[in-house]
Amino acid sequence: MLRNALLGLGGSLIAAGIVVLIAGNTPPAMVCLVWGAILVFGIVYERYAYKTIVDRVPAGKDWSRTTERFIDEKTGKTVTVYIKPLTGERAYVAEPEGQMPRS
């Protein structure tokens, strides 16, 4: 939800920057365009390119295993996703070699 709100804000800043640029106010347009691009790029990069894969579930008892599993393209390892329901934080945990993922 927050990710979508930030993407919307970034898109709005880019649109506003384009409108202000067309109106002829270059410095304010550049501020809007740069901040909008930073927001959009940061959210897209975090979501699609940056997933830290760890070897064990993070410390704490609040982590729950999800049914989401995938094979990491970079390492070839099977990865299980854990979530902390209270905060929505996710952890990507590599399954040990030779062990089938639990259901």
SVG drawing of the C-alpha trace seen along z (x, -y; Angstrom):
<svg xmlns="http://www.w3.org/2000/svg" viewBox="-2 -30 27 64">
<polyline fill="none" stroke="black" stroke-width="0.4" points="0.0,0.0 2.7,-2.5 4.7,-1.3 1.7,-2.2 1.3,-5.6 4.9,-6.4 4.8,-5.3 1.7,-7.5 3.5,-10.4 6.5,-9.9 4.4,-9.7 2.5,-12.9 5.8,-14.7 7.0,-13.7 3.7,-14.8 3.8,-18.1 7.4,-18.6 6.5,-18.2 3.6,-20.6 5.7,-23.2 8.5,-22.7 6.0,-23.3 4.9,-26.5 8.5,-27.7 9.6,-27.5 12.7,-25.3 14.2,-25.3 11.0,-24.1 10.3,-21.7 13.7,-20.1 13.1,-19.7 9.8,-17.9 11.3,-15.7 14.4,-14.7 12.5,-13.9 9.8,-12.0 12.4,-10.0 14.2,-9.2 11.0,-7.9 9.9,-5.8 13.3,-4.4 13.9,-3.6 10.6,-1.8 11.0,0.2 14.6,1.1 13.8,2.2 10.9,4.3 12.3,6.1 16.1,6.0 16.9,6.1 16.1,9.2 18.6,10.1 18.6,13.9 19.7,15.1 20.6,18.6 18.2,18.7 15.1,17.1 15.7,13.8 15.8,13.8 12.4,13.5 9.3,15.5 7.1,13.3 8.1,14.7 5.7,16.9 6.4,19.2 4.4,18.4 3.6,20.8 5.6,18.5 8.7,20.3 10.8,19.6 14.2,20.4 16.6,17.5 18.0,16.9 21.3,15.6 22.2,18.5 19.9,21.3 18.8,21.9 15.2,22.6 14.0,19.6 11.2,19.6 9.5,16.4 8.8,15.6 6.7,12.6 6.3,10.7 2.5,10.1 2.7,7.1 4.9,5.0 4.6,6.7 8.4,7.2 9.5,10.0 12.6,12.3 13.9,14.5 15.4,17.6 17.4,20.1 16.6,23.7 19.6,25.9 21.2,27.8 19.6,31.1 16.6,30.5 13.2,30.4 11.1,27.3 8.5,28.1 4.8,27.4"/>
</svg>
